[in-house]
């Protein structure tokens, strides 16, 4: 009898641009900690990805 081992493929997102820290992302877009954390966990730390997301939401960075 042959044993079949299935492995679940790990999905890794390619990091585009430099990574944001959670605090830096929250400050830049004046987000509450819970909202910043939700977006950060969902989309990853990529500054490029998060900036594109916030542009799509029409959220301008704080100056």
C-alpha positions as CSV (number, residue, x, y, z in Angstrom):
1,X,0.0,0.0,0.0
2,X,1.3,3.4,-0.9
3,X,1.1,6.3,1.5
4,X,0.2,9.6,-0.1
5,X,1.4,12.7,1.6
6,X,-0.3,15.9,0.6
7,X,1.3,19.2,1.5
8,X,-0.5,22.4,1.5
9,X,1.3,24.9,-0.7
10,X,2.3,28.0,1.2
11,X,1.3,31.2,-0.5
12,X,3.8,34.0,-0.2
13,X,3.1,37.4,-1.4
14,X,5.9,39.2,-3.1
15,X,6.9,42.3,-1.2
16,X,6.6,45.3,-3.5
17,X,8.4,48.4,-2.3
18,X,9.8,48.9,1.1
19,X,7.8,47.6,4.1
20,X,5.8,49.9,6.3
21,X,5.7,49.3,10.1
22,X,2.2,49.2,11.4
23,X,2.7,52.4,13.3
24,X,4.1,54.2,10.3
25,X,1.2,53.1,8.1
26,X,-1.4,54.2,10.7
27,X,0.2,57.6,11.2
28,X,0.6,58.3,7.5
29,X,-3.1,57.8,6.8
30,X,-4.4,58.9,10.2
31,X,-6.0,55.5,10.8
32,X,-7.3,54.1,14.1
33,X,-5.1,51.3,15.3
34,X,-7.7,48.6,14.7
35,X,-8.4,49.6,11.1
36,X,-4.7,50.0,10.4
37,X,-4.0,46.5,11.8
38,X,-6.9,45.0,9.8
39,X,-5.6,46.4,6.5
40,X,-2.0,45.6,7.4
41,X,-2.8,42.0,8.1
42,X,-5.0,41.6,5.0
43,X,-2.7,43.3,2.5
44,X,0.8,42.9,4.0
45,X,3.5,45.4,4.9
46,X,4.3,46.5,1.3
47,X,4.3,50.3,1.1
48,X,3.4,50.1,-2.6
49,X,0.4,47.9,-2.0
50,X,-0.9,49.8,1.0
51,X,-0.4,53.2,-0.8
52,X,-2.3,51.9,-3.8
53,X,-5.1,50.6,-1.5
54,X,-5.4,54.0,0.2
55,X,-5.4,55.8,-3.1
56,X,-8.3,53.6,-4.2
57,X,-10.1,54.5,-1.0
58,X,-9.3,58.2,-1.8
59,X,-7.4,58.5,1.5
60,X,-4.6,61.1,1.2
61,X,-1.5,60.7,3.4
62,X,-1.1,63.2,6.2
63,X,1.7,65.7,5.6
